Amino acid sequence: MDCSRARTRDPLEWIETCPEFSWPMAEQVREWILTWEPDLTEAIKWNMLCFSGRKLVCGLSACKHHLGIAFFRGTELGDSARLFNEGGENNTHIRSIVLTTLDGFQREALRRLLHAAVALDADPEIPPVPKVKRRPWPVPDFFQRALDERRHRIAAENFRRLAPTCQREYLVWLSTAKRPETRERRLKETLAALSRGQKWAQRKSRE
């Protein structure tokens, strides 16, 4: 995603690196948040400007064509104004508001949502809802057959050592190949990368 890539711990520096389109919105929403909830602390995490109480409450992601406002326990919050338009799927409880303009935006509804999020975070009697564990992605037959071959022993061992989330990246990529030639190319690339001990995101590197 074409969002701010600032390598900084300074919120003001982060604002300065925002794309031209989303910079004014990021600056304004940050000002709102700090005015409405001055006890929140700021930090840069995952290239987002995050606001925390006891734990993470919300965060801003400034992108080339939009601003995202993420609430880390969004699925636990009421949203009568229907501000949320993204998130809440799979095993995450994050829900987001994706904006392309602040014109006509329901500012007071955002303020109420933020207050509710801060109150939720501040109450130790309401622990976060546990993440829903995703079902394992099935291993495609053609991939399992390849791993069982003696010549691919190292690739098979390295695949078994990967964390489940890293294994899933390979499995999804292999399973979603629609044409036989695409499947064959991805299988060859996967086995070569695994033989080098690489994760899916590193597969194009020959180092």
Secondary structure, DSSP 4 states (H G I P E B T S, - for coil): --B-----S-HHHHHHTS-TTTHHHHHHHHHHHHHH-TT-EEEEETTEEEEESSSEEEEEEEBSS-EEEEETTGGGS--TT----EE--TT---EEEEES--TT--HHHHHHHHHHHHHHHH-TTSPPPPPPPPPPPPPPHHHHHHHHSGGGHHHHHHHHHS-HHHHHHHHHHHHT--SHHHHHHHHHHHHHHHHTT--GGGTT---
